[in-house]
């Protein structure tokens, strides 16, 4: 009797477990249909482990204790950094250990929303930590910032003079570009395509649309409808024609030069003849004057 009772209890518990598992699957499917997305807490997989490892290496590659020239400290709340570190260094040996992905980097624990200012009594390392602009850009590119403005100081003192917004934008310009490229490459490595296969555009476009709206089909369509269509012939002998024109122009220029040179020669000859006549007349006058004198 006791064995039968234990068997009934075991069967009841197994059926209850199967029912709860089916209910959770149905709830997850319903959430996905409603657009709520997958929950942030999930079991670790091989691809997730590798991605978290590469993400940590990417951030650690740019992390530093010192700042470059003209850079400032971007202050980040410690709870968020602890959550990120636990996410990338989670224990994957235990399959029942859930992995929780951190949310956007908003620094909510550092702000007093009622008075619209930084909270009082915040301590370094306990409540916040400082990172360089490149690490902050990677964090915001990976997880977003929820529209929150960064907290930037020249020192690690939360209550020191804030950095001007123009200087902050200048500091983040190049790091944001590098972070965008690095994160996009990381996402491409672990990108998974889901959903039905996409149809080709050629299959969706009709023959009329391709003939009337696409340039590569317009000329054949006109050729069929109008019995010819526009044709474009390459001009041959263009260089010869230009050569003929140039030779004709040269000949005309040579003729003009010859005419000018002939006119100049004639003028010089006429001038020389006039000078000879004048010299002969002057000599004859001198002779007559000498004879009469």
For each residue, the residues with C-beta under 8 A, 3 or more apart:
1: 4 5
2: 5 6
3: 6 7
4: 1 7 8
5: 1 2 8 9
6: 2 3 9 10
7: 3 4 10 11
8: 4 5 11 12
9: 5 6 12 13
10: 6 7 13 14
11: 7 8 14 15
12: 8 9 15 16
13: 9 10 16 17
14: 10 11 17 18
15: 11 12 18 19
16: 12 13 19 20
17: 13 14 20 21
18: 14 15 21 22
19: 15 16 22 23
20: 16 17 23 24
21: 17 18 24 25
22: 18 19 25 26
23: 19 20 26 27
24: 20 21 27 28
25: 21 22 28 29
26: 22 23 29 30
27: 23 24 30 31
28: 24 25 31 32 38 39
29: 25 26 32 33
30: 26 27 33 34
31: 27 28 34 36 37 38 39
32: 28 29 35 36 37 38
33: 29 30
34: 30 31
35: 32
36: 31 32
37: 31 32
38: 28 31 32 42
39: 28 31 42
40: 100 101 103
41: 98 99 100
42: 38 39 48 98 99
43: 95 98 99
44: 48 49 90 92 95 97 99
45: 48 49
46: 49 50
47: 50 51 190
48: 42 44 45 51 52 99
49: 44 45 46 52 53 92
50: 46 47 53 54 190
51: 47 48 54 55 186 189 190
52: 48 49 55 56 87 88 90
53: 49 50 56 57 88
54: 50 51 57 58 186 189
55: 51 52 58 59 88 142 186
56: 52 53 59 60 88 89
57: 53 54 60 61
58: 54 55 61 62 138 182 186
59: 55 56 62 63 135 138 139
60: 56 57 63
61: 57 58
62: 58 59 132 134 135 138
63: 59 60 131 132 135
64: 67 132
65:
66:
67: 64 71 72 73 132
68: 71 132
69:
70: 171
71: 67 68 132 133 171
72: 67 133 152 153 154 163 167 168 171
73: 67 130 131 132 152 153 154 155 156
74: 130 131 132 133 135 136 150 151 152
75: 107 110 128 129 130 151 152 153 156 158
76: 80 81 105 107 128 129 130 131 136 139
77: 80 81 107 108 109 110 127 128
78: 81 82 125 126 127 128 129
79: 82 83 109
80: 76 77 83 84 102 105 107 109
81: 76 77 78 84 85 129
82: 78 79 85 86
83: 79 80 86 87 100 102
84: 80 81 87 88 102 139 143
85: 81 82 88 89
86: 82 83 89 90 100
87: 52 83 84 90 99 100 101 102
88: 52 53 55 56 84 85
89: 56 85 86
90: 44 52 86 87 97 99
91: 94 97
92: 44 49 97
93:
94: 91 97
95: 43 44
96:
97: 44 90 91 92 94
98: 41 42 43
99: 41 42 43 44 48 87 90
100: 40 41 83 86 87
101: 40 87 143
102: 80 83 84 87 105 143
103: 40 106 143 146
104: 143 144 145 146 148
105: 76 80 102 139 140 143 144 145 146 148
106: 103 145 146 148
107: 75 76 77 80 110 111 128 148 151
108: 77 111 148
109: 77 79 80 119 127
110: 75 77 107 118 119 122 127 128 151 158
111: 107 108 116 117 118 119
112: 115 116 117 118 119 120
113: 116
114:
115: 112
116: 111 112 113
117: 111 112
118: 110 111 112 122 151 158 159
119: 109 110 111 112 122
120: 112
121:
122: 110 118 119 127 128 158
123: 126 127
124: 127 128 129 130 156 157 158
125: 78 128 129
126: 78 123
127: 77 78 109 110 122 123 124
128: 75 76 77 78 107 110 122 124 125 151 158
129: 75 76 78 81 124 125
130: 73 74 75 76 124 153 156
131: 63 73 74 76 135 136 139
132: 62 63 64 67 68 71 73 74 135 136
133: 71 72 74 136 137 171 172 175
134: 62 137 138 175 178 179
135: 59 62 63 74 131 132 138 139
136: 74 76 131 132 133 139 140 150 172 175
137: 133 134 140 141 172 175 176 178 179
138: 58 59 62 134 135 141 142 179 182 183
139: 59 76 84 105 131 135 136 142 143
140: 105 136 137 143 144 145 179
141: 137 138 176 179 180 182 183
142: 55 138 139 183
143: 84 101 102 103 104 105 139 140
144: 104 105 140
145: 104 105 106 140 148 150
146: 103 104 105 106
147:
148: 104 105 106 107 108 145
149:
150: 74 136 145 168 172
151: 74 75 107 110 118 128 158 162
152: 72 73 74 75 162 163 167 168 171
153: 72 73 75 130 156 157 158 160 161 162 163
154: 72 73 160 161 163
155: 73 160
156: 73 75 124 130 153
157: 124 153 160
158: 75 110 118 122 124 128 151 153
159: 118
160: 153 154 155 157
161: 153 154
162: 151 152 153
163: 72 152 153 154 167 168 171
164: 167 168
165: 168 169
166: 169 170
167: 72 152 163 164 170 171
168: 72 150 152 163 164 165 171 172
169: 165 166 172 173
170: 166 167 173
171: 70 71 72 133 152 163 167 168 175
172: 133 136 137 150 168 169 175 176
173: 169 170 176 177
174: 177 178
175: 133 134 136 137 171 172 178 179
176: 137 141 172 173 179 180
177: 173 174 180 181
178: 134 137 174 175 181 182
179: 134 137 138 140 141 175 176 182 183
180: 141 176 177 183 184
181: 177 178 184 185
182: 58 138 141 178 179 185 186
183: 138 141 142 179 180 186 187
184: 180 181 187 188
185: 181 182 188 189
186: 51 54 55 58 182 183 189 190
187: 183 184 190 191
188: 184 185 191
189: 51 54 185 186
190: 47 50 51 186 187
191: 187 188
192:
193:
194:
195:
196:
197:
198:
199: 203 204
200: 203 204
201: 204 205
202: 205
203: 199 200
204: 199 200 201
205: 201 202 209 210 214
206: 209 210
207: 210 211
208: 211 212
209: 205 206 212 213 214
210: 205 206 207 213 214 217
211: 207 208 214 217 218 220 221
212: 208 209 218 221
213: 209 210
214: 205 209 210 211 217 218
215: 218
216: 219
217: 210 211 214 220 221
218: 211 212 214 215 221 222
219: 216 222 223 229 230
220: 211 217 223 224 229
221: 211 212 217 218 224 225 229
222: 218 219 225 226 228 229 230
223: 219 220 226 227 228 229
224: 220 221
225: 221 222 229
226: 222 223 229
227: 223
228: 222 223 231
229: 219 220 221 222 223 225 226
230: 219 222
231: 228
232:
233:
234:
235: 238
236:
237: 240 241
238: 235 241 242
239: 242 243
240: 237 243 244
241: 237 238 244 245
242: 238 239 245 246
243: 239 240 246 247
244: 240 241 247 248
245: 241 242 248 249
246: 242 243 249 250
247: 243 244 250 251
248: 244 245 251 252
249: 245 246 252 253
250: 246 247 253 254
251: 247 248 254 255
252: 248 249 255 256
253: 249 250 256 257
254: 250 251 257 258
255: 251 252 258 259
256: 252 253 259 260
257: 253 254 260 261
258: 254 255 261 262
259: 255 256 262 263
260: 256 257 263 264
261: 257 258 264 265
262: 258 259 265 266
263: 259 260 266 267
264: 260 261 267 268
265: 261 262 268 269
266: 262 263 269 270
267: 263 264 270 271
268: 264 265 271 272
269: 265 266 272 273
270: 266 267 273 274
271: 267 268 274 275
272: 268 269 275 276
273: 269 270 276 277
274: 270 271 277 278
275: 271 272 278 279
276: 272 273 279 280
277: 273 274 280 281
278: 274 275 281 282
279: 275 276 282 283
280: 276 277 283 284
281: 277 278 284 285
282: 278 279 285 286
283: 279 280 286 287
284: 280 281 287 288
285: 281 282 288 289
286: 282 283 289 290
287: 283 284 290 291
288: 284 285 291 292
289: 285 286 292 293
290: 286 287 293
291: 287 288
292: 288 289
293: 289 290
